[in-house]
Amino acid sequence: MANGKTKYGVGAAGIQSLEIRGTTNGDLDKFALIANRNQLIASGTEDYVLSVRESLLADKIRKFRVPEIWDRQWTHKLGPIWTPVSAAASTCELWLNPEGMATNDAGDKVNVCEDKSGNGRDFSQTVANDQPAYAAKNSSANNFKAMTAADSTDQLLANLGTGIDHDTTQDWCWGFVAVLRDQHANTSVAQCTMAYNGNTNGNGALNNEFMCMLRYNTSSANERFVIRKQHASGVESFQYDPDITFNDNQPQMVLIGRTNGASFLRLNGTAESSAGSDARAHTAQGIDGGWGGGYHTSNTRGFQDPMFEWVVLNGTGTTGTINADVEKLEGYFAQKYGLLDLLPAGHTYKTDAPRASITV
């Protein structure tokens, strides 16, 4: 290798004499290809310069498919794009996305979605008839593929233990990217479940029921998002009625959770008025979690519109510090799926994705 060339035409000796210092959250010149910068740029191609940068960041950020997801933003000298594992004001407990989806032998059903958080909380389905469908590339979602449940038994499952639980005061957030279609005329169904962690048929005796529901309202064109917690002392629900502009193809961003003791819901970066204080823990007692299915009563079914991503962030405090990561999560979703037009004008990441600040 000492006398060889890289595939980009730069000798190994040139690589060995390269000295790199500084941070990756600023201009490429500040990133500093110091010792042999001029030689490197003169001898190599832009792709080689990028490959060096990417290799240094390999264990610091999650890579994306290129060019299907978006272009290499760091060629714009702005630093690497923030992802859920870059969260600093919270910890990423779960990250399910299209990059983690694998199909069965037929290639048209999702049988597993790898957890990209690094926690090993993969979701899967071994029953072929209950595997969600793997949809075609969606041009309204930056050509990403989603999964779609055909009925309430179609879902991905995981035994999460206490992994995504939170205590009585801890800040937390569940973030989703999904297509929201108008279902208010579907009078046979009162509500459907986007995701859950806990026993959907339990009585709460073990604090073992917690769900996020997209409730189908059969009396008006507005849907209702409901955060539902079931404990031994009864049910606590937080209901939101945002003004949704339904779209059969373009996905939307739904974030729910608790910040500074108050329940919250944000639709496409716009916060709804809080539905009240949330003083309940979520302790699923090792009960299965589910994405895209599950039911609670006879008039409830699984969420059957295309679903792209589910992220769980647990705050490290109780004073609203998670808010910074909540906004970054929205910016990440919007940039990744081409949804910047959905963010409100005053959103911090309306014009560009959040950036990760990493020292190497």
N, C-alpha and C positions, 0 to 999 in steps of 0.2 A: 504493500500500500504506500510505502514511503516514496517510491518512484512513480506511483500511479497518478491518475487524474480522477477527480470526481466526475459524476455524469454531467456536471455543469461546466467542466473544463477548467477547474481550478485545482492546482497541485495540492497534495496533502500537506506539503511544507507550509504553504500559505495558510492553511487552516490552523496548523499547530502554532503559528506565530501570531495569530489573531488574539488580541486582548480585548475583553468586553467588560464594561463597567456600567453602573448606574441603574436607573429604574426604567420600567417599560410603560409608564403612564404619561409619557410626554412625547416631544418631538423626536424623530429618529436620530437627529444629530445629537440630542442629549442622551439618547440611548448609547451612542458613541461606539462606533467601530474604530477604536483608537489607534492601535499599533500599526495595522496594515489596512486601514480603511480605504485609502485611495487605491492601493494595489488591488484590494478585493473588488471594489466597484469597477475598476478598469478591466480586471481579468475575468470576472464572473458576470453572470447575467442577473437581472433583477430577481429572477426566481431563486438563484443561489443565495442572494442576500436574505430573501424571505425564508429560505429553508434553514439558514443559520438561526434566524430569530425564532422560528417556530420550534426548532429543536431545543432551544433554551427554555421555551415556555411549555414544553410538553407535559411536565408534571405539575404545572401551575394553573392551567386552564383546560376546559374541555374543548376538543376540536369539533369543528362542524364540517359537514360535507361541502366541498367546494367544486363547482360553483353553484350547486343547486340551492344552498341555503341563502348565502349572500356573498358578495365579493370579499376579498381579503382586506378588511377595513384597516388593518395596520399599515397597508401601503399608503394610506392617507396620513400617516405619521401621528395618529391620535391614540395609539395604544390598543391593547386587546379588548375585545368586547366582554362585558360583564356577563356571567352566567350564574345560575343559582348556586353553584359551588364556590363562587367568589364572594358570597354573602359575608358581611363583616358584622352587621348589627343583629344577625340571627344565624342559625345553623340550618343547613339544608338537610332535612331528614328523609325526603323522598323526591325523586325526579324521574318521572316517566315521560318519554317523548318518542317521536317517530323514529329517531336514530336507534332507539333501543328495541324496536319491534322486530320480532322474527316470525316467520310464517311456517305453517306445517308443510308437508311434502307437496300438497296441492298448490301452495303458493298464494292462496286466496283467503286464508284464515290466519288470524294472529293467535299463536299458541303461547307466546311469552313476550313480555316487555321488560327488558333489563333496567334495573334501577341505576341511573347515572349519578346518584348522589355519593356513591362509594360505600353505602351502608349495606349493600347486598340484599335489599328488600325487593327482589324481583317479583313481578306479578305474572301468573301463568294460568293456563286452562288445559287440562289433560283430556277433557271430554270433547271430542271433535265437533259434535253437534252444538256445543255451547261456546265455541270459539268465535269471537267477533270477526266480522268481515274486514279485510284489508282493502281499503278503497283505492281508487285510482288517484294519480297525482291531481291535486286541486290547484288550478291556475289562480284561484282567488286567495290561495294561502301560500304563495311563493313556491308552488309546485311540491308542497309536502303531501304525504299520504296520511290519512286518518284511519281510525278503526270505527266500525259502526256495528252496534248490536241490533240483531233482527228481532229479538224478543227478550223477555226479562231473565231468561236463563243464560243469555249470551253475556259473559263478563270475564274479566281477568281477576284472579284471586291471589291473596297472599296472607300468610300468618305473620302479622306484624309485631307480635309480642307487645312491648310497651314503646316501640320505636317512635311513633308519631304522637304519643300521648302528650298532654300538657296539663299543668296543675291549675289550681283555682284562679290564679292571677296572671299567669304567664302569657306574654304576647304570643300570638300565633297567626299563621296565614295559610290557607289553601288557595292555590291559584290554578285556574283552568283555561284552556283554549278549546273552544268547541263551536260548532255551528248551532245557532239558535233559530229554529223554525217555528212558525206560528202554529200552535197546537190547540188554541183555545176552543176550537169547534169539536175537538175530540172528547165528546161527553162521556165516553166509556172509561176515561182515566182521569183521576183527580190530581195525581202528582207522579213524578218520576224521579229516580235517584241517579245523580251524576256519579257519586262516589260515596263510600261509607267505610267506617272502621268501627266494627262492633257487631253485635247480634241484631240483625234487622227485625227479628221477631221476639226479641227479649223484652223482659219487663223492667229492666234496669236494676235488678237486685244486686248485680255485681258492677254497677256503673258501666255497663258493657254495651251501650248503644250510642252511636254518634253518627250523624249523616249530614251531608249537604244535599238538599233536594231542589230540583227545579220543579216547582209545583204548577201543574197545568190548571189554569183558572178557566172554568167552562162558562163563566158568565160575562167575561169581557176580553178584549184583545190583549190585555197586559198579562204577562206571566208573573209569577211570584217566586222569588228565591227564598228558601227557608233553611236556616241553620237550625238543626234539631238535635237537642241533647236529652237523652233519657237516663235518669238516675232512679234509685230506689225511692227517692222523695217525690218523683213525678217528672213530667216532661217540661223542658224549657225550650221554647222556640223563638227564633228571631226572624220576623217576616219582613221582606222588602218587596216593594212594588215599583221597580224602575220602569221608565218609559223605553221599552226595547224597540229598536228598528229591526225587525226580523229580516233575515237574509238566508235564502236557501243554499248559498254557496260560500260566502265569506264568513270565516270564523270570527268569534268575538271573545273578549277577555273578561272573565269573571273571577274576582278575588274576594274571599270572605275571611273573617277571622275576628281577632280581638286585639285592640291596642289601648293601652292605658286604662284597662278595665272596662272598655266599651266595645260592644259588638260592632262590626263594620261590614259593609258590602261596597265594592267598587266595580262598576261596569264600564269597561273600555276607558279606564283611567279617571272616571268621574265618581266621586264618593257620594253615596246616598246618606241621608240623615240617619244617625245611629238608631237602631231599634231598641236600644237600652243597654244597661250594664250587664256584663256576663261574669258571674261569680262561680261558675261551675267548672270542675275539672273534667278532663276527658281521660278516662282510664278504661281501655278496651279489654283488659284482662286477657290479652293474647288471642282474642276472637279474630276471625278472618277480616281482612279488608277487601273491598271490592271496587272495581272501576268499570263503570258502564252498565251495571245491572243491579240486581237485588230489589227487594220489595218489602213493604211493611204491612200493608193490608191488601185486601182483594182488589181495591181500585187504584193500586199503585204498580207501576212497572219500571223497568230499567230505562235509562236514558238512551234513546235510539237515534239521535242525530250524530253526525261525525264528531269524534273526539280526537284531539291532537296531543294535548299535553296536560300533565297534572304535577304540580310542585307543592311540597309542604315545607314551610319554614317555621321553626320554633324560635321565638325570641329569647334573648339572653337576659332580658329584664322585663319590667312591668310598667315602664314609664313612656311607652310609645317609641322607643328607639328603633323598633322594627319598621317604622314608617319609611325610613330611607331605603331599606331593601324592598319594601312593597312597591315603591315607585320604580326602583330599578328593575324589578321583575316585570312590571308593565312595559317598561322601555325595551327590555329584552324580548318579550313576546311580540311587541309591535314591530320591532326591527326584523325579527326572524321570519314572521309570517306576512310581512308587508301590510301591516295594519296601522301605520303611523297616522293615516287619515282619520282613524277612530279616536285617537287621543285628543283631549280638549286643548285649546290653543295655549293655555298656561301651563301645560304639563312640562316637567323638567326635561323629559326626553322626547319631546315632540319632534325635534329636528334631527336628533342623532341618538344612537344607542348609548346606554351607560357604559363606562369604561372601567376595567379592572385596574387597580393600583397594586402592582406586584414588584418586589425588589428581587433581582437575581444577582 
